[in-house]
Amino acid sequence: MKRLLTVLLFLLVPFVSLALDSSLVRETSWDVGVYNQNGAKAPPSDVWHFHSDKTVNGADWNGVWQEAGGDRIKVVIMRQNSLVDQFDVDFINPGEFIAFKDGQRYRWGNAK
């Protein structure tokens, strides 16, 4: 029995870890800043709000998010059916994320 539980745990852990922690994007607000030219965090300049209906917004934009595996989401911003921007958000822990655009660090966020 112990061996069976060990095997089941071994098989299920990868699937569990691939699921997004929904508490990160369910009605949460984040102070968000850019990375400066030296790669350091600049002070926060926006607040992003993630909503349970899979929408996200900043001070002057609205978008949608979808799960992209693990604690990563993809954000897409469109205006009048035209793509404006897209980027990935990796949640490092429950209080911090890094957004990547074209493979480069794009924004950082700290939970409010």
N, C-alpha and C positions, 0 to 999 in steps of 0.2 A: 504494500500500500504506500509506504514512504517513497519507494522508487517511482511509482506511478505519479504521485504528487509532484515529485521533483521534475519528472519529464514534462508534465502538464505546465508547470511553472516556467520551465525553460522554453516551451513552445509558445506560451501566451505572453511573456514579457515583451518580446519585440512588437507584438500587435498593440499592447497597451501603451507602449512608449511612442507609437506613431500617431496617437490621437491628440488633437489639440486640447489643451487645458481651456475649456470654454470660459472659465472665470476671467481669463485675460482679455476677452473681447465682448463680454456681456455687460453693457452699460458701464464702461470704464472710461476714465479721462486721464490723459497723459500730457505732461509738459514736454514739449518737443523742441529740439534745437538742431542746428546744422553742425557739420564738421568744418573747421576752418582750413585754410590752405596747408597748414602744418599737420593736419589730421587730429587736432585737439578739438574738444567739444566747445562750441560757442554757447553763450547763455541761451536759455529757452526763448523762443520767439513766437511760439504758437501753442495751442492746446488741441489735441486730437481727441475725438470721442468715438469709441467703438460701440456699436449697438447690436443687440441680439438679433435684429432682422438682417444682419450681415451688411449693414451700411456703416460708413465711417465719414467723419467730417472734421475739417479744420476751420480756421477763422473765415476763410473765403473760398472753400472748395467742398465738394461732396463726392463721395465715391462708394464703391462696394468692395467687400473683401470676400475671399474664399479660402478654405483650408488648402494648404500646400504640402502637408506632411509634417509630423512632429509639431513643435510649437512655432511653426512658420505659416504665415498667411500671405496671399498675394492681394495687393490693393490696386484697383483700377479706377481712374478718374476719367469721366467722360462728360462732354458738354455737347448738347444738340447732336447726339449720336456719333460724335467724333472723339476718338481717343485723345486725351490730353496728356495723361501720365500713367505710368504703372511702376510698381516697385514691390519688393518683398520685405516683410517685417519678420524678424527673428526675435522671439521673446527669450531673453537670456535667463530670466527668473521672473517671479510674479511682479517685480517692481521695475524692470528695465527691459528695453528692447533696442535693437539696432535695425534700421531700415537700409536695404541695399538696392541700388539702382545700377543696372548695367555692370553688376559684379563689384561695385565700389560702395564703400560706406556712404550713405546719403543723409540720414537723419538719426538722431538718438532720442530716446524717450524714457522718462521716469514717471511712474504712476503717481497720480495726485492723491 
